[in-house]
């Protein structure tokens, strides 16, 4: 989730907002000004309801922010890094990085909903005070705000990923079994079920004629459903790649001429290094034409192998492996360092030499297989060309 607007820093943590937060403010203000507040405190002019509705919508965002700040404070006390807080249509998101443990995950997850419930109780107390003072509009506004904070706190405790309750369940299961991936699979499963029910319930509510509630419920269900899927994939990737390095998942790099035809390249290069990733040189020597593997070469129809060149089917290199602005991976980095890196072929460097290529298709296959990748040793920085193909090097 990207910040569209920087709101500043709170307790040393960057706070931002996504543009979708404006939609949330508009929907809340409209719902309050058009129905909830007039029904709870009749007799006021229309502008008073809109002013109270806007104030309640902004106050709701403040409550969400306090919820996320509580997560951030707990994470810092657990010696974890907090990358920032983003407010958006579905609430808030706190970016936390670092090594988690079951106990820290439990506490970090619980403190947010607890903050919302306590805040809601305080606001409900203020609503009772306003009611006693004879301020019905203020009492109605505060009553809604206190109730919605309590509802949000309790809703977040539902035991389904990615809600706080899912993290609580994950921490408990991880603590009880000692198996993080099992806990992730179970909580992602509950999130999938809950999200599916939310989407179904939203459509049923729409059919019953309640448009706003139906849309909100369906969107919440979709958010839980998609996030649970993301949690499951991230958990599987952590299980498969969590204990290995970049060097354990990369293909050895072979620098080769990209201008050869597919058939010639197969005979002179690919047959000698079937498991390598070939970093293709251009004919004029002005950089790289891309990366090709034996699997790509083998997928070319036989009738085209003598007409197509290796560089014609090459995949683009995702970062330049030469020059001061290079962004290559290091072979000793954790394999999970590829998370979030875009591209299909990532170069790996050691001592200013290309030693390997991480192929996105290889990583996807490893994660799909679901078996932890074993540790292994890696050899020379760049594989030497085969004797049969040495005359092709310029």
C-alpha positions in Angstrom: 0.0 0.0 0.0 1.6 3.3 -1.2 1.3 6.6 0.6 -0.4 9.3 -1.5 0.0 11.9 1.2 2.6 12.3 4.0 1.0 13.3 7.3 4.2 13.6 9.3 5.8 11.6 12.1 4.3 10.4 15.3 6.7 9.0 18.0 9.4 8.8 15.3 7.2 6.7 13.0 6.3 8.0 9.6 2.5 8.4 9.0 0.9 8.6 5.6 -2.4 8.2 3.9 -3.6 6.6 0.7 -6.0 8.5 -1.5 -8.7 5.9 -0.8 -9.0 7.4 2.7 -11.0 10.3 1.2 -13.6 7.8 0.0 -13.9 6.4 3.5 -14.4 9.9 4.9 -17.0 10.7 2.3 -19.0 7.5 2.9 -19.0 7.8 6.6 -19.9 11.5 6.6 -22.7 10.8 4.1 -24.1 7.9 6.0 -24.2 9.8 9.3 -25.5 13.1 7.9 -28.2 11.5 5.8 -29.7 8.9 8.2 -28.0 8.0 11.5 -27.7 11.4 13.1 -31.1 12.8 12.0 -32.7 9.6 13.4 -30.8 9.8 16.7 -31.1 13.6 17.2 -33.9 15.1 15.1 -34.6 18.8 14.7 -31.2 20.2 13.7 -30.5 22.0 10.4 -28.9 19.9 7.6 -25.5 21.6 7.8 -25.2 20.6 11.5 -25.6 17.0 10.6 -23.0 17.3 7.9 -20.6 19.1 10.2 -21.1 16.4 12.9 -20.7 13.6 10.3 -17.4 15.0 9.0 -16.1 15.5 12.5 -17.0 11.9 13.3 -15.3 10.6 10.1 -12.1 12.4 10.9 -12.3 11.2 14.6 -12.7 7.7 13.3 -9.4 8.0 11.4 -7.8 9.3 14.6 -9.0 6.1 16.3 -7.6 4.0 13.5 -4.3 5.8 13.8 -4.1 5.2 17.6 -4.8 1.5 16.9 -1.9 1.4 14.5 0.4 3.4 16.8 -0.2 0.9 19.5 1.0 -1.9 17.1 4.1 0.3 16.3 5.0 0.9 20.0 4.6 -2.8 20.9 6.8 -3.7 17.9 9.5 -1.3 18.9 9.5 -2.6 22.4 10.0 -6.1 20.9 13.2 -4.7 19.2 11.6 -4.8 15.7 11.7 -2.2 13.0 8.7 -0.1 12.1 8.7 1.2 8.5 5.7 3.4 8.8 1.9 3.6 9.1 -0.5 4.0 6.2 -4.2 5.0 6.6 -6.4 3.8 3.8 -10.0 2.8 2.9 -9.9 -0.5 4.9 -8.4 1.1 8.0 -4.7 1.2 8.7 -1.5 -0.7 8.0 1.7 -0.8 10.1 4.8 -2.0 8.3 6.8 -4.1 10.8 10.1 -5.8 9.9 12.4 -8.0 11.9 12.5 -11.4 13.5 9.2 -12.3 15.1 8.6 -14.8 17.9 5.3 -16.3 19.1 5.1 -14.1 22.2 6.0 -10.9 20.5 3.5 -11.6 17.7 0.8 -12.2 20.2 1.4 -9.0 22.1 1.8 -6.8 19.0 -1.5 -8.2 17.6 -3.5 -7.9 20.8 -2.5 -4.3 21.7 -4.3 -2.8 18.7 -7.8 -4.1 19.3 -7.4 -3.5 23.0 -6.6 0.2 22.2 -9.7 0.5 20.0 -12.0 -1.1 22.7 -10.6 1.1 25.5 -10.9 4.2 23.3 -14.5 3.2 22.4 -15.4 2.9 26.0 -14.0 6.3 26.8 -15.9 7.9 24.0 -19.2 6.2 25.0 -18.6 7.7 28.5 -18.3 11.1 26.9 -21.6 10.4 25.0 -23.4 9.7 28.2 -22.0 13.0 29.6 -23.3 14.9 26.5 -26.7 13.3 26.8 -26.9 14.4 30.5 -25.9 17.9 29.5 -28.7 18.1 27.0 -26.6 18.0 23.8 -28.4 15.3 21.7 -26.5 15.8 18.5 -23.1 15.6 20.3 -24.4 12.6 22.2 -25.5 10.8 19.1 -22.3 11.5 17.3 -20.1 10.4 20.2 -22.3 7.3 20.7 -21.8 6.2 17.1 -18.1 6.9 17.3 -17.6 5.0 20.6 -19.6 2.1 19.3 -17.8 1.8 16.0 -14.4 1.8 17.7 -15.5 -1.1 19.9 -17.0 -2.9 16.9 -13.7 -2.4 15.0 -11.7 -3.7 17.9 -13.8 -6.8 18.3 -14.0 -7.4 14.5 -10.2 -7.3 14.3 -10.1 -10.1 16.9 -11.8 -12.5 14.5 -9.4 -15.5 14.2 -8.6 -15.1 10.5 -5.6 -13.8 8.7 -4.8 -10.9 8.0 -6.9 -9.5 10.9 -5.2 -9.0 14.3 -7.2 -12.0 15.5 -5.6 -14.1 12.8 -2.1 -13.0 14.1 -3.2 -13.9 17.6 -4.3 -17.3 16.5 -1.1 -17.7 14.5 1.0 -16.8 17.5 -0.8 -19.2 19.7 -0.5 -22.1 17.2 3.1 -21.3 16.5 3.8 -21.2 20.3 1.9 -24.5 20.9 3.3 -26.5 17.9 6.6 -24.8 17.3 5.8 -25.0 13.5 5.4 -21.6 12.0 4.3 -22.7 8.5 1.6 -25.0 10.0 0.3 -22.0 11.9 0.3 -19.9 8.8 -1.6 -22.4 6.7 -4.3 -22.8 9.4 -4.8 -19.0 9.9 -4.8 -18.4 6.2 -7.5 -21.1 5.8 -9.7 -19.4 8.4 -9.1 -16.1 6.6 -10.2 -17.7 3.3 -13.4 -19.0 4.8 -14.2 -15.8 6.6 -13.5 -13.7 3.5 -15.6 -15.9 1.3 -18.5 -15.6 3.8 -18.1 -11.8 3.8 -18.3 -11.6 0.0 -21.3 -13.9 -0.1 -23.0 -11.9 2.7 -22.3 -8.7 0.9 -24.1 -9.9 -2.2 -27.0 -11.2 -0.2 -27.3 -7.8 1.5 -27.2 -6.0 -1.9 -30.0 -8.3 -3.1 -32.0 -7.3 0.0 -31.8 -3.6 -1.1 -29.2 -2.4 1.4 -26.6 -1.0 -1.0 -24.1 0.7 1.3 -23.9 -2.1 3.8 -23.7 -4.7 1.0 -20.8 -2.9 -0.7 -18.9 -2.4 2.5 -19.4 -6.1 3.6 -18.4 -7.4 0.2 -15.3 -5.2 0.1 -14.3 -6.3 3.6 -14.7 -9.9 2.5 -12.7 -9.4 -0.6 -9.9 -7.7 1.4 -9.8 -10.6 3.9 -9.9 -13.2 1.2 -7.1 -11.7 -0.9 -4.9 -10.9 2.1 -5.3 -14.4 3.4 -4.1 -15.7 0.0 -1.1 -13.4 0.2 -0.3 -14.5 3.7 -0.4 -18.2 2.6 1.9 -17.6 -0.3 4.3 -15.5 1.9 4.3 -18.2 4.5 5.1 -20.9 2.0 7.9 -18.8 0.5 9.3 -18.4 4.0 9.1 -22.1 4.6 10.7 -23.0 1.3 13.4 -20.3 1.2 13.8 -19.2 4.8 17.0 -21.1 5.7 19.0 -20.8 2.5 21.0 -18.1 0.6 20.8 -16.6 -2.8 23.6 -19.0 -3.9 21.4 -21.9 -3.1 18.7 -20.9 -5.5 20.6 -19.3 -8.3 21.7 -20.8 -11.6 25.4 -20.5 -12.4 26.0 -17.8 -14.9 27.7 -18.4 -18.3 28.6 -15.5 -20.5 27.9 -16.5 -24.1 27.4 -14.9 -27.5 23.7 -14.0 -28.1 23.9 -13.7 -31.9 24.2 -17.5 -32.5 21.2 -19.3 -33.9 19.2 -21.4 -31.4 20.5 -24.7 -33.0 24.1 -23.5 -32.9 23.8 -22.2 -29.4 22.4 -25.5 -28.2 25.2 -27.5 -29.8 28.0 -25.2 -28.7 26.8 -24.0 -25.3 23.6 -25.4 -23.8 24.5 -29.0 -24.2 27.6 -28.4 -22.1 25.9 -26.5 -19.3 22.2 -27.6 -19.2 21.6 -26.2 -15.8 23.2 -22.7 -16.4 21.7 -19.3 -17.1 23.4 -17.8 -20.1 24.1 -14.1 -19.9 24.1 -13.1 -23.6 26.6 -10.6 -25.1 25.6 -8.4 -27.9 27.5 -8.5 -31.2 28.7 -4.9 -30.9 29.8 -5.4 -27.3 27.4 -2.7 -26.0 25.9 -4.5 -23.0 23.8 -7.6 -22.5 21.0 -8.9 -24.8 19.3 -10.8 -21.9 19.3 -14.2 -20.3 18.4 -17.5 -21.8 18.2 -21.1 -20.4 18.3 -24.5 -21.9 14.6 -24.9 -21.2 13.8 -21.8 -23.3 16.0 -23.0 -26.2 14.3 -26.4 -26.1 10.8 -24.7 -26.4 11.6 -23.3 -29.8 10.0 -25.3 -32.6 12.5 -27.4 -34.6 11.6 -25.6 -37.9 12.6 -22.2 -36.3 15.8 -23.2 -34.5 18.1 -22.5 -37.5 16.5 -19.1 -38.1 16.0 -17.6 -34.7 19.0 -16.3 -32.6 19.4 -17.0 -28.9 19.0 -13.3 -28.1 15.6 -13.3 -29.9 14.1 -15.4 -27.1 16.1 -14.0 -24.2 14.5 -12.7 -21.0 15.4 -9.2 -20.0 18.0 -8.8 -17.2 16.3 -7.2 -14.3 19.3 -5.0 -13.2 22.5 -4.1 -14.9 25.3 -6.3 -13.6 28.0 -3.7 -14.4 28.5 -0.1 -13.6 28.3 2.0 -10.4 24.5 1.9 -10.3 24.2 -1.9 -10.4 21.6 -3.5 -8.2 22.8 -7.1 -8.3 22.2 -9.6 -5.5 25.0 -11.0 -3.3 25.3 -14.8 -3.1 25.5 -14.8 0.7 22.2 -12.8 1.1 19.2 -14.7 2.5 17.1 -16.1 -0.4 14.2 -14.2 0.9 16.0 -11.0 -0.2 14.3 -11.5 -3.6 10.9 -10.8 -2.0 9.5 -7.7 -3.6 12.2 -7.5 -6.3 10.5 -7.2 -9.7 11.8 -8.9 -12.8 12.3 -12.3 -14.3 16.1 -12.6 -14.2 18.1 -11.2 -11.3 21.9 -11.1 -11.6 24.1 -12.2 -8.6 27.6 -10.8 -8.2 30.6 -11.7 -6.1 33.9 -9.7 -6.2 32.5 -7.6 -9.1 31.8 -10.7 -11.2 28.6 -12.2 -12.3 28.4 -15.6 -10.6 24.7 -16.5 -11.1 21.2 -15.6 -12.2 18.1 -16.1 -10.1 15.2 -17.0 -12.4 11.7 -16.0 -11.3 10.4 -19.2 -12.9 12.8 -21.3 -10.8 11.7 -19.6 -7.6 8.0 -20.0 -8.4 8.5 -23.7 -9.0 10.4 -24.1 -5.7 7.6 -22.3 -3.8 4.9 -24.3 -5.6 6.6 -27.6 -4.8 6.6 -26.6 -1.1 9.8 -28.5 -0.2 12.5 -26.6 1.7 15.5 -25.8 -0.5 18.6 -27.6 0.8 21.9 -25.7 1.4 24.7 -26.3 -1.1 28.1 -25.0 -2.0 28.8 -23.0 -5.1 31.9 -22.9 -7.2 34.0 -20.5 -9.2 32.7 -16.9 -9.7 32.0 -17.4 -13.4 31.9 -20.7 -15.2 34.6 -21.0 -17.9 33.4 -21.7 -21.4 33.7 -25.2 -22.7 36.7 -26.0 -24.8 34.5 -26.8 -27.8 33.0 -23.4 -27.7 36.0 -21.3 -26.7 36.5 -20.1 -30.3 33.1 -18.3 -30.1 34.3 -15.8 -27.5 35.5 -12.4 -28.8 
